[in-house]
Amino acid sequence: MLCLLPGLWAAFALSLMVPAATFEHRRSPYARSIRLTHSSFWPALGRLIIVVLVVFAANAAIGLLGALLAGLWHAVFAGWLASVLTVATEAVMALLLLVPMVWALAAALCSYAWLRGRGEPVSATSLSAEASGGARA
């Protein structure tokens, strides 16, 4: 537990590092992520737990579907055809695994905007200007 808890804390505290680096060019993304996640600790932790559970469930479902299809191919077809179908199925499953990851990044962006909006005025327009460099002066 003494090794697991610091890793879990670091994963939580640095979960907003990518949006912070994208939108706030003059600040340390590490420190900003830690400050934002700890400004509303329990709501931020709850959001992160929901994201992790949804991504885990989606990855498990996609992995299970790929394993079932691979087993089906080997039960129905023989030899090289089963192997080719298994490789094709795994390639499609790998592409499908991108969907939960994109969703997790979108959830991190929403959490970043929500946490930042609790302490300062933020809008889609202001975030867009910051990301494009319009706010750098």
C-alpha positions, -999 to 999 in steps of 0.1 A, spaced: 0 0 0 29 24 7 40 21 -29 5 21 -44 -10 52 -28 17 77 -40 13 64 -75 -25 68 -73 -21 103 -59 3 112 -87 -20 99 -114 -49 120 -99 -28 151 -93 -13 151 -128 -45 141 -146 -50 176 -159 -14 182 -170 -22 180 -208 -50 206 -208 -29 228 -185 1 226 -208 -22 233 -238 -40 263 -225 -16 279 -200 17 284 -217 34 305 -190 27 282 -161 41 249 -151 16 223 -162 26 200 -133 20 226 -106 -12 239 -123 -26 204 -125 -19 197 -88 -34 231 -78 -66 225 -99 -72 190 -87 -67 199 -51 -89 231 -53 -120 209 -53 -105 176 -42 -135 153 -38 -155 164 -69 -123 162 -90 -115 127 -76 -151 116 -83 -148 127 -119 -115 109 -124 -129 77 -109 -159 78 -132 -136 83 -162 -113 55 -152 -142 31 -146 -158 39 -180 -125 35 -198 -118 2 -180 -152 -11 -188 -149 -1 -225 -115 -17 -228 -126 -49 -211 -157 -51 -234 -136 -45 -265 -109 -70 -254 -136 -96 -246 -152 -92 -280 -119 -96 -297 -111 -128 -277 -145 -142 -285 -142 -135 -322 -107 -150 -323 -120 -181 -306 -149 -183 -331 -125 -180 -361 -104 -209 -348 -135 -230 -341 -151 -224 -375 -122 -221 -398 -90 -241 -400 -53 -232 -404 -42 -200 -421 -77 -185 -427 -84 -185 -389 -50 -168 -383 -57 -142 -409 -92 -135 -395 -77 -133 -360 -51 -108 -370 -77 -87 -389 -100 -88 -358 -72 -77 -335 -64 -48 -358 -100 -37 -357 -101 -41 -319 -69 -20 -316 -86 8 -336 -117 5 -314 -96 9 -283 -88 45 -295 -124 55 -288 -122 52 -249 -89 71 -250 -103 100 -270 -133 101 -246 -109 102 -216 -90 131 -231 -123 149 -237 -133 142 -201 -100 156 -189 -106 188 -209 -141 191 -195 -128 186 -159 -100 212 -166 -125 238 -178 -149 230 -149 -122 233 -122 -107 264 -138 -141 280 -140 -147 275 -103 -120 301 -96 -118 324 -126 -140 333 -156 -136 308 -184 -154 304 -217 -150 284 -248 -138 316 -266 -112 323 -240 -99 288 -240 -97 288 -278 -78 321 -277 -54 307 -252 -48 275 -271 -42 293 -304 -17 317 -288 -39 348 -289 -37 352 -251 2 351 -252 14 386 -249 
